Amino acid sequence: MKTTDTLNALMFLTDEPDEHLYNNVADAIISFGEKALPFLKKKINNISDFYHRQRIEYLIYIIERHDIMKKLKSWRDKREHDLMEPYFILAKHHYPKADWAWYGFQLMMIIEQAEQELNSELTPLEQVKTLNHIIYDVNKFHGDTNYLNNPDYYFINTLLETRIGNPLSLGMLYCIVAERLDIPIYGVDLPNHFILAYCNKTERFPQLEDVLFYINPYNNGNVLTRRDIRNYLSQLNVKSELKYFEPSKNEFIVKKLFKTLIKTYSMSGKESEANELREMMDY
C-alpha cells in the first residue's frame, strides 16, 4: 500500500514546472523500476499537454530500458546456457502487445515434435537429419533473401508467424531446439552469415577440436565442412581466422543479434530504434 500511495503522489508531480524539482520527482519514479510502469501508462492516457506527455513517455522509456538490461544481465550471469530467454526478452520489448503465450507454445510444440523422433541410438548426422525434417519439412521454416535487411524478421515472433527467416534467426531457432533436447549444437559467427557446429559433448565449453561438422540453418540444415567455410571466406576475400570455425557462446550470439538489428534499423532509416539498442547492448 505504501508503494501505491507514494507512486500515486508522485504522479501528481510529473507536471512540476521547476526543472530541478521535477528531476527529483523523475529520479524517485525511476527508482521504483517496473512497478511504476502501470501508474505512468495510466497517467499518460489522461494527459493532453504535449510537454507533459513527453516527460511521461521518457520515464516509461528509461524504466523499460533499465528493466530489459537488468533481465539480460541476470540471464548472462545465471542462465547463459538458455538462448531462448534473451531472444524472447528482446522480442517482447519490441512487440509488448503480442501473444507471447502462443509463441512459447509454438516453440514448445516444435521441440516436442523433434523429441518424439529422436532416440539415443541415432548418430550425430542422423540427429541433424531428424531436426532438419522437423524444422524445415514439417514446420516449413525457410530463408528468403528478400527479408535479409528487414529488422522485423530477426525477431522470434515474426519467425514463428511467417516461418520466414534469415541465417541468424533460423540459426537461433535451431540452437534453441537443440539446447532443449541436450544436443551439442552451437552457433558459429561468419562475416555476413551465421552457421552452426555439432560438437562432441565435453565438460567445458567446446573448442575447435570438438567440432564434428557444421550446419547451414539458412539452407535447410545442409551439412558443411571446414573446407566449405574456407571457400566461403575466400569468396569474400576474408582471411581465415580461428573465430570463424570455433563455437560461440550464447552471449556472443545475443551481441550479434543486437549488432545486426542495429545495422538493419539504420539501413531502414529507423535511427531511434537503432540508438535504443545501442544503449541497451552493453548490459
C-alpha positions as CSV (number, residue, x, y, z in Angstrom):
1,M,0.0,0.0,0.0
2,K,2.8,2.4,0.8
3,T,4.4,1.9,-2.7
4,T,1.0,2.6,-4.3
5,D,0.4,5.7,-2.3
6,T,3.9,7.0,-3.0
7,L,3.6,6.4,-6.7
8,N,0.1,8.0,-6.9
9,A,1.5,11.0,-5.1
10,L,4.5,11.2,-7.5
11,M,2.1,11.1,-10.5
12,F,0.6,14.3,-9.4
13,L,4.0,16.0,-9.5
14,T,5.0,15.0,-13.0
15,D,3.9,18.4,-14.4
16,E,6.1,20.2,-11.8
17,P,7.3,23.4,-13.7
18,D,10.5,23.8,-11.8
19,E,13.0,21.6,-13.6
20,H,15.2,21.0,-10.6
21,L,12.3,19.8,-8.5
22,Y,10.9,17.7,-11.4
23,N,14.3,16.0,-11.8
24,N,14.0,14.8,-8.2
25,V,10.5,13.6,-8.9
26,A,11.7,11.7,-12.0
27,D,14.5,10.1,-10.1
28,A,12.1,9.0,-7.4
29,I,9.8,7.4,-10.0
30,I,12.6,5.7,-11.9
31,S,13.8,4.2,-8.6
32,F,10.6,2.1,-8.4
33,G,11.5,0.4,-11.7
34,E,8.9,-1.6,-13.5
35,K,6.5,-1.1,-10.5
36,A,6.0,2.4,-11.8
37,L,5.0,1.5,-15.3
38,P,1.3,0.8,-14.7
39,F,1.0,4.2,-13.0
40,L,2.8,6.0,-15.8
41,K,0.8,4.3,-18.5
42,K,-2.4,5.2,-16.7
43,K,-1.3,8.7,-16.3
44,I,-0.3,9.3,-19.9
45,N,-3.9,8.3,-21.0
46,N,-5.2,11.4,-19.2
47,I,-2.7,13.9,-20.4
48,S,-3.3,16.3,-23.4
49,D,-0.3,18.7,-22.8
50,F,2.5,17.8,-25.3
51,Y,5.4,18.6,-23.0
52,H,3.8,16.7,-20.1
53,R,3.3,13.7,-22.3
54,Q,6.9,13.8,-23.4
55,R,8.0,13.7,-19.8
56,I,5.9,10.6,-19.1
57,E,7.0,8.9,-22.4
58,Y,10.6,9.4,-21.5
59,L,10.1,8.0,-18.0
60,I,8.5,4.9,-19.5
61,Y,11.3,4.6,-22.0
62,I,14.0,4.8,-19.3
63,I,12.4,2.3,-17.0
64,E,11.7,-0.2,-19.7
65,R,15.3,0.2,-21.0
66,H,16.7,-0.4,-17.4
67,D,14.4,-3.4,-17.0
68,I,15.5,-5.1,-20.2
69,M,19.1,-4.5,-19.4
70,K,18.6,-5.9,-15.9
71,K,16.9,-9.0,-17.3
72,L,19.7,-9.6,-19.8
73,K,22.4,-9.1,-17.2
74,S,20.7,-11.7,-14.9
75,W,20.5,-14.1,-17.9
76,R,24.2,-13.6,-18.7
77,D,25.3,-14.2,-15.1
78,K,23.0,-17.1,-14.2
79,R,21.4,-18.7,-17.2
80,E,23.7,-18.1,-20.2
81,H,23.1,-21.7,-21.4
82,D,19.5,-20.8,-22.3
83,L,19.3,-18.9,-25.6
84,M,15.6,-18.8,-25.7
85,E,15.3,-16.4,-22.8
86,P,17.2,-13.4,-24.2
87,Y,15.6,-14.0,-27.7
88,F,12.2,-13.7,-26.1
89,I,13.2,-10.7,-23.9
90,L,14.3,-8.6,-26.9
91,A,11.2,-9.5,-28.9
92,K,8.8,-8.8,-26.0
93,H,10.4,-5.4,-25.7
94,H,9.8,-4.6,-29.3
95,Y,6.3,-6.2,-29.5
96,P,4.9,-5.8,-26.0
97,K,1.3,-6.5,-27.0
98,A,2.0,-9.7,-28.9
99,D,0.5,-13.0,-27.6
100,W,3.7,-14.4,-26.0
101,A,1.9,-17.4,-24.5
102,W,1.1,-18.5,-28.1
103,Y,4.6,-18.1,-29.3
104,G,6.0,-20.0,-26.4
105,F,3.5,-22.8,-27.1
106,Q,4.5,-22.9,-30.8
107,L,8.2,-23.2,-29.9
108,M,7.5,-26.0,-27.3
109,M,5.5,-27.9,-29.9
110,I,8.4,-27.9,-32.3
111,I,10.7,-29.1,-29.5
112,E,8.2,-31.9,-28.6
113,Q,7.9,-33.0,-32.2
114,A,11.7,-33.3,-32.5
115,E,11.9,-35.2,-29.2
116,Q,9.4,-37.8,-30.3
117,E,11.5,-38.5,-33.4
118,L,14.9,-38.7,-31.6
119,N,16.4,-41.6,-29.7
120,S,19.8,-42.4,-28.1
121,E,20.7,-44.8,-31.0
122,L,20.9,-42.0,-33.6
123,T,24.3,-40.8,-34.8
124,P,25.1,-37.1,-34.8
125,L,24.3,-36.9,-38.6
126,E,21.0,-38.8,-38.0
127,Q,20.1,-36.4,-35.2
128,V,20.6,-33.4,-37.5
129,K,18.7,-35.1,-40.3
130,T,15.8,-35.5,-37.8
131,L,16.0,-31.9,-36.6
132,N,16.1,-30.7,-40.3
133,H,13.0,-32.8,-41.0
134,I,11.0,-31.3,-38.1
135,I,12.2,-27.7,-38.6
136,Y,12.2,-27.4,-42.4
137,D,9.8,-30.1,-43.7
138,V,7.2,-30.4,-41.0
139,N,7.1,-26.8,-39.8
140,K,8.1,-25.2,-43.2
141,F,10.7,-22.8,-41.9
142,H,12.8,-21.4,-44.7
143,G,15.1,-18.5,-45.7
144,D,14.2,-15.7,-48.0
145,T,16.8,-13.2,-49.3
146,N,14.0,-10.5,-49.7
147,Y,13.9,-10.1,-45.9
148,L,17.6,-10.1,-45.0
149,N,17.6,-6.4,-44.3
150,N,14.2,-6.2,-42.7
151,P,14.7,-5.9,-38.9
152,D,11.3,-7.4,-38.1
153,Y,12.4,-10.8,-39.5
154,Y,15.1,-11.1,-36.9
155,F,12.6,-11.4,-34.0
156,I,11.4,-14.8,-32.9
157,N,7.7,-13.9,-33.1
158,T,7.9,-12.9,-36.7
159,L,9.8,-16.1,-37.5
160,L,7.2,-18.2,-35.8
161,E,4.3,-16.3,-37.5
162,T,5.7,-16.3,-41.0
163,R,8.1,-19.3,-41.0
164,I,10.4,-17.0,-42.9
165,G,13.9,-16.3,-41.5
166,N,17.5,-15.4,-42.2
167,P,20.7,-17.1,-41.2
168,L,20.7,-15.6,-37.7
169,S,17.0,-16.1,-36.8
170,L,16.9,-19.6,-38.2
171,G,20.2,-20.4,-36.5
172,M,19.0,-19.2,-33.2
173,L,15.8,-21.2,-33.5
174,Y,17.9,-24.3,-34.4
175,C,20.1,-23.7,-31.4
176,I,17.2,-23.3,-29.0
177,V,15.6,-26.6,-30.1
178,A,19.0,-28.4,-29.8
179,E,19.6,-26.9,-26.3
180,R,16.2,-28.1,-25.0
181,L,17.0,-31.6,-26.4
182,D,20.5,-31.6,-25.0
183,I,22.1,-31.9,-28.4
184,P,25.5,-30.2,-28.5
185,I,24.9,-27.7,-31.4
186,Y,26.4,-24.2,-31.1
187,G,26.4,-21.0,-33.2
188,V,29.4,-20.1,-35.3
189,D,29.8,-16.5,-36.5
190,L,30.8,-15.8,-40.1
191,P,31.0,-12.5,-42.0
192,N,27.5,-11.8,-43.3
193,H,26.4,-15.2,-42.2
194,F,25.7,-17.5,-39.3
195,I,26.1,-21.2,-39.2
196,L,26.1,-24.0,-36.5
197,A,28.6,-26.5,-35.2
198,Y,27.8,-30.0,-34.0
199,C,30.3,-30.8,-31.2
200,N,31.4,-33.7,-29.1
201,K,30.0,-33.3,-25.6
202,T,32.6,-32.0,-23.1
203,E,32.5,-30.8,-19.5
204,R,34.0,-27.5,-20.7
205,F,32.7,-25.2,-23.5
206,P,33.6,-26.9,-26.8
207,Q,36.7,-25.8,-28.7
208,L,37.6,-26.2,-32.4
209,E,38.9,-29.7,-31.9
210,D,35.5,-30.8,-30.5
211,V,33.6,-29.8,-33.7
212,L,32.4,-32.8,-35.8
213,F,30.8,-30.9,-38.6
214,Y,28.9,-27.7,-39.4
215,I,25.3,-27.0,-40.3
216,N,23.9,-24.2,-42.5
217,P,20.5,-23.3,-40.9
218,Y,19.7,-21.0,-43.8
219,N,19.9,-23.8,-46.3
220,N,17.6,-26.4,-44.7
221,G,20.3,-27.6,-42.3
222,N,22.8,-28.6,-45.0
223,V,26.0,-30.1,-43.5
224,L,29.2,-28.2,-44.1
225,T,32.9,-29.0,-43.7
226,R,35.8,-26.7,-42.8
227,R,36.7,-26.6,-46.5
228,D,33.3,-25.2,-47.2
229,I,33.9,-22.4,-44.7
230,R,37.3,-21.7,-46.1
231,N,35.8,-21.5,-49.6
232,Y,33.1,-19.1,-48.4
233,L,35.7,-16.8,-46.7
234,S,37.9,-17.0,-49.8
235,Q,34.9,-15.8,-51.9
236,L,34.6,-12.8,-49.6
237,N,38.4,-12.2,-49.7
238,V,38.4,-12.6,-45.9
239,K,41.4,-14.2,-44.2
240,S,40.6,-17.5,-42.4
241,E,40.7,-17.0,-38.7
242,L,40.1,-19.3,-35.8
243,K,37.0,-17.4,-34.7
244,Y,35.2,-18.3,-38.0
245,F,35.5,-22.1,-37.1
246,E,35.0,-22.1,-33.3
247,P,31.7,-22.5,-31.5
248,S,30.4,-19.3,-30.0
249,K,28.9,-18.8,-26.5
250,N,25.3,-17.6,-26.3
251,E,26.3,-14.2,-25.0
252,F,28.2,-13.6,-28.2
253,I,25.2,-14.7,-30.3
254,V,23.0,-12.3,-28.5
255,K,25.5,-9.5,-29.1
256,K,25.5,-10.4,-32.8
257,L,21.7,-10.1,-32.7
258,F,22.0,-6.7,-31.2
259,K,24.6,-5.6,-33.8
260,T,22.6,-7.0,-36.7
261,L,19.4,-5.3,-35.6
262,I,21.2,-2.0,-35.2
263,K,22.6,-2.3,-38.7
264,T,19.2,-3.2,-40.3
265,Y,17.3,-0.5,-38.4
266,S,19.9,2.1,-39.5
267,M,19.6,0.9,-43.1
268,S,15.9,1.2,-42.8
269,G,16.2,4.8,-41.6
270,K,15.0,3.9,-38.1
271,E,17.8,5.6,-36.1
272,S,15.7,5.9,-32.9
273,E,15.3,2.1,-32.7
274,A,19.0,1.6,-33.6
275,N,20.1,4.1,-30.9
276,E,17.9,2.4,-28.3
277,L,19.5,-0.9,-29.0
278,R,23.0,0.7,-28.9
279,E,22.2,2.0,-25.4
280,M,21.0,-1.5,-24.2
281,M,23.7,-3.6,-25.9
282,D,26.3,-3.2,-23.1
283,Y,24.1,-4.7,-20.4
